[in-house]
Amino acid sequence: MFESFVIQLDEKGRLSFAHQNISHLNAKEFDAGLDETDYKLIKWMDEMQQEAVIKKYNPKKLKPKEFLRKIYDSKSGNKPVQELLETRLENLRAKILENLGGKRLFEMGNDGNPIWREIHIMPEKATVLFHFRKNEDNTHYFPTIKYGGEKLEWQYKNAYLICHEPAWLVVNSCLYSFTKGVDGKKLQPFLNKKFIVIPQKVEKEYYKKFVTQLVASFDVYAVGFDIKVEHSQPKPLLVLTELPSQSKTDLFGNPLEENVEDQMVFDLQFQYGDYTFRAENRIENNVELEERGDQYVFHKVVRDLSREKFYANYLQNLRLEISNGKIALAKSKAFGWISSYKENLEDIGVKIIQQTSSKGKKYFIGHAAISVEIKENIDWFDVHAVIRFGPYEISFQKIRKLLLQGKSEFELPNGELAVIPNSWFVNYSEMFAFMEEQESEENALVLKKHHIALAQELQSNNLLQLTLSRKLEKLKDFSQIDDYAMPVSFHGTLRPYQKAGYNWLRFLAEYKFGGCLADDMGLGKTVQTLALLAHEKEQFPESTSLLVMPTSLIYNWELEARKFTPNLRILVYTGGQRIKESAQFANYDLVLTSYGITRLDLDVLKDFRFNYVILDESQAIKNPGSIIAKAVNELNCRQRLILTGTPVENGTMDLWSQMNFINRGLLGNQNTFKRQFLLPIEKMNDKDKAAKLHAMIKPFILRRLKSQVATELPEKVINVKYSTMTEAQEKAYEQVKGYYREKIVSELGVPGIKNQQFTLLRGLTQLRQMANHPKLTDKDYTSDSGKLEDITHMIKATVSEGHKVLVFSQFVRHLAIVKEFLQEEKIQYAYLDGATKDRQGQVKAFQENPDIKLFLISLKAGGVGLNLTRAEYVFLLDPWWNPAVEAQAIDRAHRIGQENKVIIYKFITRNTVEEKIMALQERKMALAGELISTEESFVKSLSKEDIEALLE
């Protein structure tokens, strides 16, 4: 046991008999004479005291003497706890002794005098030599000790060990420690004995179990048997073994998944002369015992562990993550690794040794190489590939079939089994899946031209050689596409980014590629498409194109087409009176129809070969199993184009359906796409697969965000969104209109009726409300509204694109209906009407909270005092009598401090008083040259003809 004391010095500086036991609790009182090591030593010594040592094992909190008496009772003692206590004390002794250098150590006297006898701590470590002398009858065994090169006399000297692990020996009041961490139990028997005799009958067992360990760890001098020591450089070996496929666990006992690929085990070993050792057994010296009759030879191999570590680290750098000397890899991955790094291994001298499996399999472990060349042909790419396994050239078709079947193993002409490297699966699986066999030429394989991006991606990673025409090379970089002349018949001017979009559409047409124009809402997908159709009319005057869209967009397209492409002959193929004959389409340049009609009249539409089939809001076909998706894929045409602001709404399959429509086979069939892309991306978050998918579709999707083209936009872009009433809405509207028409027109002829203006105002207001949603005037109305369908669709589109939107309406009840929709969809919003008390709080929420994209505002509440510079879109849900009030609402967003370009959408319901008010406004403003200030003044300005026109 160790204890710490402070001793008082006498007047001559000698140790006196005045002393005090100290602990870490009172040590600071003597701080002047203590250093950091002293405090550590005092703490460890405190931990040796009875109370501290037994605390962990004494849950009943017995007194130390009582507890120890019980634990060490000769009959009922607790051996496991005894061992734990001894181990704890031994660990503390070793720590204390290792840190005692430069301190004074004493042996305590029987009278409790702490300085009875001083023990001198020897500064150097002593060495031990173990001697064995074998003779005919037995073997003598004894150790000798040297200190400072001199033999130490330590036997029969009252020497004693104060620590065994490692040994600390006191001889003649001197304390010795030893090199190589000698165990004190190997010295203890010889304190009072010259040697130990090992009888011949147990000699063999003794040599095997005890002497071999001693020879491995310590210096041994032998007489009567040989110790041969080998010093050499290790030769690294990678031993390759097949893990039996029936095994339910891997190398380390972990359960394997079902259908998991067979595995190969790499076992790192090191050869020293005739002896081989596994990497995980990191022992400096290995000893093997050889028996030659009654003679023994100990072969001691001194291992170079630093060199072994160098080889292990080198393999780690080659991505072979060896753990405990072994690693198990899927077979294709294992042989892929060998193929990739065979030369590196040979350069550094690592040898691969293959252990033949129980079934007698022998694997090819040479170099496997694949080289692929792709050349542009007129309508496709020709694919040429050379595959070699060592000296053998293998048929490309054979390897492709194996890869597509998920098989990785086949037999070479010499009987060895070749395993296709996993990197080929990773790098070429998409290309192999998309290639097609050409019937005209034997064994010819081709790739469709729309797989250009896949070929370019593989080329950029040095995985194939690609030869392209200079023109097709430009598709890689959108900015390099040629500038095409605008069609003469197009009336209007395209903004620069719109002109770039038109150029891209023309480029795709030239190469017969389908495309997806996916610009942000409000950037003019319609006008870019119309410019393309005007060109098609000039180039192919006899051709007809088909535009399919949601019903609510047909009128907008018709208006825009008549405005920008007045020369196009347009057929609106909708309604119950439509003529279901495909021959009529030849009389028109453009046919406008809806998804619903396409589904119903598929037999009529697919009988005609169209020039272009264009889908607007193409997310309508995102579900490939839907009837409409199947229907549009049956349409017969030369070219395909889709328009959408949100190509992906729910998942990766949305993309497949739309891409497959424009370029059939671009992403393979549904099963191939699921296996190659959907599952790795959505289930495993595979970033490489996502990048590859993006690269494949990139040439065929043009998406410009509003933020990207902001410099090309004017300060305000105003669009009119025409909505079509639903059948129920139209019926309700016509009833109200009939009532007021009869009442007001009959009153117009009667002079002096003062309520005429009031009746007219009331009637027009009610009709405007009906145009929004009949619920605004009739609480019992349970059907839907065409305008609400358009509003909710555009809200979802802008919010999904991350834009902020101001939604204005004159009618609080209209905002309430929109609110109801937002709550159902769990879309956050700010809200302001005349009853809102915390106006500034709502403004702040919209301006500063990134999750709040919508701000619903009633006209009267939001007309003044608001600064909403975060908004990028303004939706005006109903037209106002006074354009100045409308402009004021727009200016809530478009004012000083606004960094965004503002896109405004006015929602107007077709064939209602809203559309007629707009036309009247424009005419009267143009005539008067001044703004109409109020609703009353607007009504006063109406003539009898104007009123009749409104109620027509």
N, C-alpha and C positions, 0 to 999 in steps of 0.2 A: 504494500500500500504506500501511496505517496501523500504527504501532507506539506503544507506551506507554513513557514514560520518567519517572523521578523525577530532578529537578535540584536540586542543593544551592544554597542562597542564600548570598551573601557577607555580610560584616558590615553592609552597608548595605541588605540585603534584595533585592539584585539577583540575577538568575540567573547562576550561575557556570559554568565549564566542567566542573565535577565532575558526572557524571551516571551513572545506572544504568538499564539496560533492565529493565522489570518484566513479570511475567506474573501470571495468577491464582494461581499456586503460591506466589509470595513477596510478593504485594500486601499481605497482612495485616501484614507488618513495618512498613508505612507507614500503618497504619490511621487514625492521628490526622487525616491530611489528606484522607481519601477518603470519598465518600458512596456511596449505593446505585447511582447512575447510573455513577459511576467504575468500580465493580466490573463492571457490565454491559458498559461500553465496553472494559475490559481483556479480558474474556472473548471478546467479538466480535473484538477485534484479534488475540488468540491464535489464533482460528479462521481468520485470514487467513494465518497462517504456512504455509510450504511443506508441512511434515509433515502439518499438520491438513487443508489443502485437498485434498491428493492421496490421503489415507488411504483414502477410500471407493472410489477407482478404481484402487488399487495392490495387487491381491491377491497379487502375487509379492513384495511388500515390497522393491522396489528403492529405492536411495537417491534422495532428491528430485531431485538434479541429473540423475541417470541417467534417471529416469522422465520428467521434463519434456523432456529432450533428445529422448527417443524419441517422446513425444506430439507435440512441435512440430517434428519433422523435416520439412523442406520437401518431401521426396519421399514418405516413408512415414508421415507424421504421421496422428494419429487425430482427424479433424475433430469427430465427435460429442462426444468427451471434452473437446476444447478448448472447445466451446460450453458444456458443463456446468460446466467450471472457471470460465469467464468469468461465467456466470450466477450461480454461487455467490459469486464475489468481488463482483460488482455488487450483489447483495442485501445482503451484509455492509456494503459502502460506504454504501448508502442508509440502513441501520439506524444506522450509526455517525454519519453526518452529521446525521441527524434528531435525535440525542441530544447533539450537541456544544454546544448553547447554554449560554453561561456558562463554557465551558472555554477553555483556551488551545491554539491550533493553530499548529504551525510546519512549515516546509518544511526538510527535512534537507539539509545541505551535502554536497558531493562527498567531503569529508573525514570524513563520518560524524557531523558535529556536529548533534545533534538540534534545536538552537535557532538554526540559521543565519539563517532569515528568518521572522518571525512573520506569520501570515495572520489578518486580523481577520474574524471571523464576523459578517456583517451581520444584525441582529436581525429586520428586516422582509423580506417577499418582494418580489422585483422582478416587473414585468409585461413581457410581450412582445407587440408588435404586428407582425403580418405584413403586408407591403405587396406589392400587385400593381399594376403599371402596364402596361396593355395598349395597344399601338400597332399600326400597320398591319403591321409585319413580325414582331413578337415580343412576349413578355411579360417584364418584369423582375420579379424576386422577391427580397425581402430582409426581414430582421427588424430592428426597433429595440427597445431595452430602456430602460425607465424605472425609476428607483429613487427612492422618496420624492417622486414627481411630477416629478423632473428627469430629462432624457435622460442616459443613461450612454454615455460613449465607451468602447467595448470592442473595436472592430476595429483591427487593426494595433497592438495594445498588449501583445503577448506573452501574451495571455489563454490560458487552457487549462481544459478540462473535467476534473474529477476524478471525476465520476459522470454517466452518461447517462440512466439511468432511476430517478428523475427527474434533470433537469439540475442540476448544481452547478458554477458557473463562478467561476474565480479571475481577477480583474482588478485590477492595481495592488495586489497583496497583500491584496485583500478577497475574501471568499467570499460568492457570491450564490446564493440559491435562488429559485424562481419559483412564481407562482400557476398554477393549472390544470394542474400536473404536466407542464410542458413537457418534451418528449423532447430530450435533448442532441444527438441526431443532426440535429435541425432547426436547431441553432445552429452546429455544428461547421464546416460549409462556409464560414461567413462570418467566421471568426476573422481571416482574412487576405484577405478578398474582400468588395467592396462589395455586389455583387448577383450573381444567377444569371440567365442569359438562357434563356428557353424558346422555341425556334424555333416558328414558326407550324405547321409540318407535324406536330408532336407535341402542339400546344396542346390540342386537343380531348381526347385521351386523358389528358393531364396534369391538365386541369381536372376531368375525370370521376373519376379515381382519387385524386389527391392533394389538389387544392384543396377538393373537397367535404368531405373529412375534416378539413382544416384549418379551414374555415369552421364546421363543426359543433362543434369542440372549443376553438377559440381566437379571439382578437380579430383581425379581418382588416380592413385598409383597402384599398379597391380603386379604381382609376382605369381606365376603359375597359370595365368591366362592372358590373352591379348586384348588390347583396346585399339582398334584401328579408327583413326579420325580422318574424315573426308571433307576437304574444303573445295567446293567448286561452284560455278555459276548455275543458277536454276534454269532449266529448259521448260518454258511454259507449254502446257498441253491443254487443249479444249476437247474433253471427251464427250462425244455426242451419243445420246441414248434415246431410243423411242420410248415414250411413256405409254404403257399398254392402254389401248382404247377402252377396255372394259373397266379401267380404274374409275371409281366414283369420286376420287379426290385428287388434287394436284400434288405436286412434289412436297408441299409443306403441310399436307393434310387438310387443305381447304376444299369444301365440296364444289364439284364442277357443275356448271349449268348443263342442262340436257342439250343434245345436238351440238355440243362444243367441238371444234376441230381438234383432231389428234394433236398431241404435243411432242416436242423434242426437248430433251434436257441437256443443257450445257453444264459440264462439271469442270471447273478450273483446277488443274493439278500442276505440280512442279516436279520435274525429274532431276535428281542429283545422282549421276552415275547409274548404279543399278537400282536405285531406290526412288520411289515416287510417293509424294505426299499431297493430300488434298489441301486446297487453299484455305478452307475454313479452319483447319487445325494449325493455328499459328503458334508453333512451338519453336524456340530458337534452335534447339538440338533434338534430333530424333535418334533413338538408339534401337537397333535390332540385335537380338541375341542369336548367334549361330552355334549349333552344337556339332562338334566333330568327334564322334565317339565319346570319350570321357573328357574331352577338351572343350573349352568355351572360347568363342571370339565375340567381342562386343564391337559392332560397327556403329560408330558415332558419326552422324551426318550433321555438320554445322550449316544451318540454313541461312540464306541472306534474305531476311524478312523485308528489308527496305527495297530490294530489287523485286521481290514478289509483289510488294505493294505497287511498285511502278507499273508492272504488267496489269494488275487488277484495275488501276486507275486508267490505263491506256484503253482497256476494253470498255470501261465506263464512258470514256470520251467518244468511243465508237458506238455508243447507245446500247451497249449490252449491260443492262442494269443488274449485275450479279450481286446476289445477297447470300451471305454465308457460303460463298464458293459455288453457288448453283443458281441457275435460272431456267424456268420452263417457258417455252414460247410455242404458240400455235405453229404447226408445221410449215405453213407457207411463209409465215413471218420469220421463222428460224432460218430457212434456206434462202429467203430473200436477204437476210442479214449477211449470211455467208457469201452470197454472190456479190453483194455490194462492197464487202470489206476484205475479200480474199487476198487482194494484193497488199493491203495494209498489214494483214496478219503475217503474210510471207516476209514482208520487209523487216518486220521486227522479230521474226523467228517463232511466232506462235503456230504450233502444229495442231491440226484438227485430226483427232483419232475417232473413227466411227466404230461403235460396238455393234456387231451384227445382232439383229433382233432375234427373238425366239422363233419367229417364222422364217428366218433366213433372209430377210430383206436387206438389200444394200442400196444406199441412197447415193445419188450423184452429188458430190460436194464441190464441183468445179465452178467455173464462171458461167453464168447465164446472161445472155444479152438479147435485147430487142431493139430493132431500129425500124422506124416508121417514116414513110415519105408520102406526102399528100400533094397532088398536083391538080390545078384547076382545069376542069373540062368545060364543055359548053353549058351543060345543065347540071353538072354534079362535080364532086371531087373524086378523083381516082386514088385509091389507097393501096400502097405497096409496102409490105412489111417483111423483114428477115428476122428469124428467131433462131438463136444458137444456144445449145447446151454443150459446152466444150467443143469437140470436133463435129458435133451433129447439128445439121440444119433441119429444123422441124417445120412442118406445114403450118402456115398462119391460120388457115381455116380450122385445123385441129385444135390449136391453142385457143382460138376464139370460142369454139363450141364448149370447151372445158370451162373457160372463164364464165360464159353465160350460164352454164349449169351449176356454177359454184364449186366445181371440182378443181383440185389443184395438183393431182398426182397422175403420172403416166409412165409407161416403160420405154426406156431408150433401147436402141438396137443392141447394145452390149449387155442388156439384162438389168442394168441399174435403174432404180426408180428416180425420175426427175420430179421435183416439186416446183410448181410455178411460184415465183417470188410474190409475196403479198403486195409489193409496190406496184406490180403490174395491175393487180385488182384495183388499187387505189388510183393509179394514174390513167389507166386506159379503159376502165370498166364502162364509162359513159360512151366513149367512142365505139367500143366493140358492140355495145347494146344498140347503137343508132345506125351502124353500118348495114348495108343491104347487099345481097348478092345480085350481080348483074346477069340477066339471063342470056344476053347476047354473046358474052365471052365466058369461056370456061374458067372457073375459079376466080373471076374478077369481083372485087369488092369496091363499093362506092359509098360515098357519104353525101347526103343532100347538101345543097349549097347553103341552106339556112343554118347549117351547123358550123358556119365559118368561125363564130366566136370560140367554139370549143376547140377547133383546130388552132386558132391563134393563141389561145390560152396554153395549149400543150406546147406550141412552138416557143412561147415566151419562157417556159420552164425547161427548155432544151430537151423535150421529150419526143419531138419529131421535126422533120424538115417540111416546110410548107412553101409551095410556089404559088403566088397569086398575081393576077394582073394588077397593074398600078391603080386602076380605077377601083377594083374591089378592095384593095388594101386600105382605101380611104374610109371605108365603113368603120374601121377601128377607131378613127378619130372624127367625131361629128363635125368639128370645125373645118375639116379639109374637104367636105363635100362640095361639089361644083355649084356655082350659082346659076340657076335656071331662069330663063326669061318668063315673065308673068304672061298668062293668057290675055289676049287682046280683049276678049269678051268679058273679062272680070271688071266690074265697076267698084272701085274702092282702092284704098291704099293699105298695104299690110305694114305693120310695125316691124322693125328689124328682126325681132325674135320670131315673129309670125312668118316672115319671109324665109328665115332659116328653117322653120318647121315645114314650109311648103317645099323647100329644096330637098329636105330629108324624105318627104313623101314621094317626090319625083324620083329620087335615087332608088328608093325601095321598088317603085313601079318598074324602073328600068331593069332591075334584076329579078323581078317577079317575086319579091319578098313581101310577106304580109307585115303589117305594122300596128303598133298600139300608140296612139297619140294620147298621152296621159297628163297633159298640162293641168295646173291648178284651175279651179273654177274661176271663170271670168277672164281668162287669158286668150280666148278666141279660138277654141278648137273648131267651132262651126265655120268661121270665116276661112281658116286654113284649109279645111276640107272642101269648102265650096270653090276655093281657088284651084284645088286639084281637079275637081269635077269639071270646072270650066276648061282646063287644059285637056282633059279626057274627051270632052265634047269636040274640041278642035282637032285632036289627033285621030279619034275614032268616032266620026260624026254619026255612024249608024248604030253605035252601041248604047246600051241602057244600063244604068247603075241602080242598085237597090239600097235604100237607107232604112234600117229597122231601128225603132226607138220606143220608149214608153209613150203611150197615147198622149199624155199631157204635153209632149214636146213637138208634136207634129205641126201645130199651127206656127210655133216659133221658127221651125225649120222652113216652113213654106214662106213666111214673111222675109226671113233672112235671104233665102234663095232668090226671091223676086227682087230684093234690094241689090244684092251683089252680083247675081248671075241671071239677069232678066232674059237672056237668050235661051236658058234651059227650059225645055218643055217638061212640065212637072205634072205627075199624076199622084193625087192623094188617094191611096188605095185603102180606104177605111169605110166604116159605116155600113148599115144594113142594105143600102142600095147599090153597093159595089158590084161590078160585073166580073164574075169569076171565070175569066178567060185569059190565059197567058199570052195569047197572040196580040192583045191590045198593048202590051208593054213595049213592043217594038216601035210604037208611035211616039214614045216619050224618051227623054234623056235621063230623067230621074224619077224613080218611083218611091214615094214615102209611105211607109206602113208601120204598124205597131207589132210588138212581140206577140200580142194576143192574136192578131190577124194572121201572122206568120204561122203560129201554131195551128190555127183553124184551117188555113188555106194552103198548107204545105204542098199538097199535091198540085195545086195550080202554080205556085211560085217555083217549085223545083223543076217544072217542065220547061222553064225558060233559062237560057244561059245569059247571065248578067255579066257586064264588064266588071264592075266592083260590087261587092256586098259589104256594106258598112254598118256596123252595130254601134249605136250611140248608147251611152250608159251601159257599157258591155258587162258590168258586174252582174247584169241580169242573167248571164249564162255561167256564173261562177260555179254552180253545182253541175258537174258534168253528167250526173245521172238524171237531171231534170228534163222534162219534155221539151222545153224551149231550147235547151242546149243541144239536144239531139236533133231538133228540127233545123236549126240554123246550119248545122254541120252537113245537112243533106242538100242545102242550096247549091246550085250549079253556077260557077262564076270563074272568071279569069284571075281576079285579084281580091284580096280581103284586107279590111282595115277595121280596127275597133277604136272607139273613143271612150275614155273614162277618166274621172279625176281620182278614182280609188280602185286601182287594179287588184289590190289585196284587201279584203274586208275582214275575213274570218281566219283564213289559214292558207298554207302553201298550195293546196289543191285549187283554190280560186285562180291562181296563176296558171296552173296547168291547163285548165279548161279554156281560158282565153287565148293562151299561147298556141294551144293545139288547134283552135279555130283559125288563127291567122297563118300559122305555118305547121301544117299537120306533121306530126312525128318529131318536131323540134325537141321535145322533152320525153320522147318515147311514149309507149302506151301507159295507161294508168298504173298498172302493176310495176312496170319498170321505174316509173317516176316515184312511186311510193318507196320502193326499195332503195333507189339511188339517191333520192333527195328528201322526200317528205319525212320519213322516219329518222334519218340521221339529223336533219335540221330541227324538227319539232320535238323529238324524243331525247336526242343526245346532244343537242345544242352544238352540232358539228360546224364550226366556223369555216373550215376549208370547203365543205360541201356547199355552204351558203354562198361563199365567194365564187365557186365554180358555177353555181346556178345563176348568180347575178351576171357573170361574164357571158354565159350562153344567151341570156335574153336581152342583154344590154343593147346590142345593135338594133333590136326591133322594138324597143320602147323608148319613146321620147317624152321625158317628163321635165318640165320647167316649173319651178316654184315661183310664186308671186314675188318672193324676196329676191330671186335670182335675176328677174327681168325688170325690177323696179325702176331702173334708170330709163327704160324704154317706154314705160307707161306714162300717160298724162297724169296730172294731179288727181283727176276724177274720171273714172270710167263708168258711164251710166248704161245699164242694160235693162231692157223690158222683158219680163218673164210672163208669157201668156199662159194662163191656166184654162183648162176646159172643165165645165161643170159636169158633175156626175149626173146620171139619169134622174135620181131622186131630187137632187139640188135644182136641176133645170125645171122639173115639174113644180116645185115649191115656188121658184122664182117667177115662172110664167103666171101662176095664180095671183100673186101679189101685183105683178105688172099689169095684168088684165083689170084688176080692181081699180088701181089708180089711174090707168089710162082712161077708163070710162068716166071716172069721177072728175079728173082734171080737164080732159078735153071738152067735156060737156059744159064745165064751168067757164072755160075760156071764152065762149061765145056770149056769156051773160055779163053785161056791163055792171060795174059798181060792186062786185063781190070782193070785199076786202080780204077774205081769208084765202083767196086764190094762191098767193105766194106761200102762205103757211102750209096749205095742203100739198103744194108742189114740193116744198122743202122736205116735208115729212115723208112724202112718197119716195122722193129720190134717196133720202137717207135710209129708208127701209130697204130699198132695192140694193143700195150699196152694201148694207149689212148682209143681205141674202147672197150677194156675190162673194162675200168672204166665207160665210158659213150660215145656213138657215137657223142654226141654234141661237144666233144673236137676236133673232126676233121671235123664235118659236122654241120654247124650252122643251116641248114634247117631241121635237125632231130627233130621230135616232139614227138617221143614215149619215153618209159621209159628205165631204166637200172636196172638189177638185183642187181648189187653191190650197187647202190645208195639206193635202198629199204632197204638193210641190214644195210648200214651205218646209215641212218636216224632212223631206228628202234633202233639200239644200242645207238645212241646219246640220243634219248628220254628216253630209259631205264636207262642209267647211270645218266643223268641229274635229272630224277625223283627220283633216289636213293640218290641224293645230292653229287655225286662224281665230281671231276675235271678231265678234259680230254684234252690231247694234240692230235691234229689231224694233221698229216703230209701228204703232197703229193708232188711229184716231179713237178706236173703240176698246175700252178696258176689257169688255167681255170677250173680244177677239184674243187679247193677250192671255186671258184666263184659259182659253181653249189650248193655246200654245203651251202655257205653263203645265197644264194637265199632261200633255204629251211628254214634256221634259221630265216630269216627275216619274212617269212610267218608265222612261228610258234611263233614269238615274243620271241625267245630265245636269251638272251644276249651272246656276245662272244668277245674275243680279236682277233686281226688279225695281221699277220706279213708276208710280202713278200719283195722282193728286192726293191720295191718302197716305203715301209713304212719309214717315216722320224723319227717319235717319237717311236723308238724301245723300249726304257726304259719305256715309258708311258704305252705301251701295256703290257709289262712284269709286271709292278707294278699293273695294273688293274687286271690281272689274279691272281697274288699272293695275293692281299689284298682285293679285292672286293668279298664278299661271293656270290653275285648274278651272277657273271660271272664264269660259269662252264667250258666253252670251249675256247680253244686257237687254232686257225687255223694257221698253219705255213707252208710256202713253204720250201722245202728241202735246197735249196741254202741259203736262208735268215736265216734259223734257225739252220744251221749246227754247228755254233760256237758262243761262247760269251753269251749264255743264261743260266740262273740258275732258273729252274722252279720246285722248290721242293714241290709245293703244289699239283702237279698232281698225281693222283692215277692210271690213265689209259692212255695208249698211243695207238692211232689208226694209223696204217700205211696203208694208203689207196691204195698204189700200191707198188709192190716189187721193190727193187733197184738191179742193176747189182752188185753193190759192197756191200757185207754184212757189211763192215767196216763203210760205210756211214750210213747204217741202224742202226748199233750199236751206232753210234755217236748221231743219232736222239733220240734213246731210252735214252741215257745218259743225254739228256737235262733235263729229269725228274729224272732219277735214278743217283744221284750224292751226294756228301757230303752235309749234311744238310737235306736230304730227310728222313722224319720220316715215310712215308707211304710205304707199299709194292706196287710195280708197276706191274700192269697186262697189258700185251701188246697183242693187237689183230692185226694180219696181214690179210688184206682182199685180197683174191686171187679169181679170176673168173675162174671157172671150164672150162676145154676144150678150154683154150686159151693159148697164148704164155706165160702168167704169170705163169701158172702151170708148163709149160715145162722149163721155165727159172729157177724156183726153183729147179726142179729135176736136171738140168744140173749143177747148182751152187754147189749143195751138192756133185755131183759126181766128178767134177773137183777140188773142194777144198780138197776132201778126197785124190785124187790122187796127187795133187801138194803139199798139206800140206802148202799152203800159200794163202794169200788173193789176190783177183784180184783187182787192184787199180782203173781202169777206165773202162768206157763203151767200149772205143776203144780197150783196151787190152783184154777185155772179148771177143769182136767180133773176134779179131785176133786169139784167142785161139780156135775158133770153127773149127771143121773139116767139111768136106762136109756132113758127116752123121749127125753131130749135127745140121747143118743148115736145112737139109731135115726134121729132127725130129721136129724142131721148127715150120716149116711151114706145117707140115703134116695135 
